[in-house]
Amino acid sequence: MGPSKLPGRPIGVAVRGRWQFGLRQALIVVIATLIAMAGRDALTPWIGTQVPFAVAFPAVAIVAFFYGITTAALTAIACAGWLFASWWPLHASYEVGWNGVATFIPAAFLIAFFSGQGRDEASSAAAVALDTASTRYTVRGLQLSMFMAVALPTLAFLAAGWIFYHEAFDKARLRVDREARIAQEHASKILENNESITRAGLEFLTSMSPAEVVKREREVNQKLVELASGLKQVQSMWVFDSSGSAIASNRFFPAPKLHISDREYFRWHQADQGGIYVSAPLVSRTTGESFFDVSHRWDHYGKFAGVLSVSLYPAYFADFYRDTSLDEPGLTVMMLRNDGTLIARWPAATGNTTQLETGSALSLAMSAGEAQGVLDGKLAIDDKERLSVFRRVNGYPLYVLAGIDREAIVAGWQRRAALLAALMFPISMALMYVVWIALRRTRRELTAQLELQREIEQRARVENALHHVQKLEALGRLTGGVAHDFNNLLTIVSNNVHLMRRLDSKLVDNKQLAAIGRAVSAGERLTRQLLAFARRQPLQAEIISVQERLPALLALIAPTLGPRIEAEINIDPETKPVLIDPAELELAIINLAVNAKDAMPDGGKLMLSARNAETAEIDIPGEFAVLTVADTGTGMNPELSERVFEPFFTTKPAGHGTGLGLSQVYGFCVQAGGKLRIDTALGEGTRVNLYLPAAKAGPVAAASQLEVPDEQLNWNILLVEDNEEVAIATEPLLQSVGCTVQWAATGDAARALVDASPGKFDIVVSDMAMPGELDGLALAEYLRSRYPEIQVVLTTGYTNQLQEAVARRFTVLAKPCPPDALVNAMREAIRKGKARKFTVDG
């Protein structure tokens, strides 16, 4: 026998509440917000500032699924507050107002709710899932489906968004390349026309000197008007002499006094640097109109005669660019000189900058004479991010550039992505809802299955317990019957031994009779143990103090334990007194101590303790005290612990135990109205808890025994005993003390004898268990009601009516009872009868 671990409360599983929030959740909110919004800030160069919550939505869903709705909702609020976090180094200025925030918050809460609900249902389903492969696979499959309902559409959306993003830029590159080609072809055509009229003008002027041009100004004017006629791009045509003075024009006759020697293009040709010169945009000194010049050198017989200039409208080119870009939002088209000077642009530049930076990518490309190229970045003219394509106008120091704002590209991509999200988001939510419903149903089914399984297990435990109780009951009946019959044999032997000693004084100290007496006492102890297990042992219950009785019992068993076993006692001072048979308690403690000693052959510790039982410890109503006997011995298998209460079952070697020790302890506890529990495990010792009913009153002092005077009794006794051998042994015993005895074999026969001679008998000595209509208790009740002057003494080997007989204030003796005890009981019964008669007569 050895103690096992006391059963404790079930270990609870902490469930993360849907609305739970604490320091850990606050840290999750901070981390998720940083990842979502700082990551979004980092993506600004690629996806712009129009959709600030692109990363916040999946972040909220993930947080809700893994950490709960509250944490996700606070994450959404923190992401919205991030828009105002200007202190962050990478913070971007998003193009969103309060309307956008007001839209994001409810949408994020909705995502958090569905994701959190899915997590809760998945967790609940997993918590109630039985430990079987099918249920585990079902729950895991639904959990995976819940995750995939969000993950797959999200991954598909991200993949499609990535494809759409690159596709948007590829299409934008094709568009700007087309626009650059159109602008290049347009510029080439205009300049070719300009070249044609310039050649015609030079051919007309070649034969004339500047003086002749002055003389023939009308003719020259008409020729210039003819050449510029119908060309809307031409602002004016001028002929300047070698000093830079205007000598002819298509718009004025006579030519105004205009001197251009300070103009760059005039000095270019004057220095004979060759070729066509395209000027920067200029303002006309005569009309105030904006123009740029495409001029040629005019020679007369190999000498510099002056300049023929054709002025073009920059607005003409800008209008053309505008017309071609009406269907292309964000498109910018411009024409520049190869030195980076802006000539024409649509839309018009908002600043005053008309010159590219010298070290810019476009300036370097034009300086290197590259025919075409692609640029992705800012231009110094307006400092905007663009995807641009430039092309050189062949034969001229001019370039055209078509670019589309990155924001316009991203806006188009975002509209497409938003449309995709508008399609996929409801589908994802619908899938989540379907899986959520499936999880709820699965959880309910698993809960019902678990409850059914628990009911089945509970029923099995109850049935096993019932079978065990029925088995013990059957064993109890068997052992009780054997003990009853054995008690009758002991009564016969005990009475005859007593009779022999009384009849022959020489036999008082006879060794053989003494040995027979000792054998009777041993047999009596054996039957007491059998009857205790059968719960038929007549108890003499008393209210005893555990604090007083246990130390005395420990002192009693200490020598039995030996020097190698340490005894320890621990009694709660608040332990209530118990209502039990002290002799049975002593026997139970001794049996448990002997078993503990045998379980500790190499020594150990025996712990004896007492305390008040808690309500949850025992399923019997009422108040109980717990007496615990624990050891550090070898213990036993749980399978064996279920059989240790069976009579004659023992794990000890042959000859080292009767197998009745624990059965007596079991019977003692149950008969006292309590319960016994044993906790043991192999190698961990054993702990036996005796739950005994607590008494409402305190302990009382034991009554002193009456002395038996040695005198002859002149009573008429009716002996009622169904066992003839017992009757034969008891009758001479009673006659030896001067009584007249008549025997009746049944209660019915005894009633007939009393009715026939009502005043004949002084005392009726009756066994309690007898065949026929009347047993001993019924006969006693009959005599008390009809013949109260007749005293009744009952004897029993066992009976379920014992407590009732005591409660009805009948004198009851346990078999086998010493003859002196029987005589003393009869004398006490006569005394009480006389006292009652005296009281009535008085």
PyMOL commands that set and color helices and strands:
alter all, ss='L'
color gray80, all
select helices_A, chain A and resi 23-42+44-47+56-67+69-82+98-128+133-205+210-215+217-228+264-270+314-324+361-367+406-503+505-507+511-534+546-561+582-599+615-617+638-641+661-671+724-736+747-756+776-786+802-807+819-841
alter helices_A, ss='H'
color red, helices_A
select strands_A, chain A and resi 234-241+246-249+277-278+282-283+290-300+303-312+331-337+342-346+372-378+385-393+398-405+542-544+565-571+578-580+604-612+624-631+675-680+686-693+716-720+740-744+763-767+791-796+811-814
alter strands_A, ss='S'
color yellow, strands_A
deselect
rebuild
show_as cartoon
